[in-house]
Amino acid sequence: MNATFDSSGPARVRRRHIARVVSTLVVSALALAAFAGIGTAHSLSIGSYVPTRIFPPTIQSLYVNVATGSDDKRDDSVVRLQMNTKSGDQTFTVSDKGERLNSNSAKVAWPLNLSPQVWTTDVTGFHLIFDGGAGDGMFSFQDQWDMAGITIWAWTTSSTWVQLFDGGGAHFKFTGDGVIPLTPPANLNGTYNGTVNGDLGSSAAVTLNVSGGASVSGTVTLASGLTIDSCGQHSVGTQTFSVSGNRDPNSVSPFTGEDNYALTSASFPVESYTATVTIVGHLSGDGKTFSGTAAIDTSAPFGCGDRTFSFSATR
């Protein structure tokens, strides 16, 4: 039986904070405006001019949901979370000595209060720290722990939730004491220029212009030069077509930010037939290099024209 990992955990605790939300609702109209949407606004009237400065949300506490896989955490071990910010690091205990994290289970640590409080934009990263207990008998050995997923949310001073890290698909086996970085997944976003390689030594310049995060959409522009050698030789020609798709949540590396995306296209003409393409690519942790395969599926009979080509593009 696998642990049920709830990446939307904060939704379950909103009811506990009705009093806090009601308290927020009864503040003045100016304060309500200040906390609208993205953060806090402060105004200073100078004659008829009222300059306004908008601040990012301020983090009051963290909500951490961590899953354990096939190897439990013993009650003599400690799990901590270090939050790295522009003003310094803050470390929180997620699971202390005396608590066992059973195999295939999930643990919520909340509220982990910040001191001092910081803006969401001041957070530069996270590290997960495991201090494995040594045991206390002749046959004891250092604890090992199978971390099978972690998500981190911020509860802000404006009574809103902001997700800081989504590692529900992350996995790491601690075989002893250790520290691992938690890196947010890279987003396929922007303009990527590169080359797609076809049959018979052919190639063509390709541009992917895409935007989004976990879900993306955009366009592919393909220059002339690509040849398909299947039931004869076929020229793909210059093409522009739309694409859309999603990040593969199981591909995310929690340590490097690398991940995979799968995109499908609208149909486009190839000689007297129509075709679609399925793009499956790997995105580097810095979000700058996207490479993989482009599988072309044509409407020609007997699978003629169906080919899979490699590509690589950079932003």
Secondary structure, 3 states (H helix, E strand, C coil): CCCCCCCCCHHHHHHHHHHHHHHHHCCCHHHHHHCCCCCEEEECCECCECCEEEECCEEEEEEEEEEECCCCECCCCEEEEEEEECCEEEEEEEECCCCCECCCEEEEEEEEEEEEEEEHHHEEEEEEEEECCCCCCCCCCCCCEEEEEEEEEEEECCCCEEEEEEECCCCEEECCCEEEEECCCCCCCEEEEEEEECHHHCEEEEEEEEEECCEEEEEEEECCCCEEECCCEEECCCEEEEEEEEECHHHCCCCCCCEEEEEEECCEEECCEEEEEEEEEEECCCCCEEEEEEEEEECCHHHCCCEEEEEEEEC
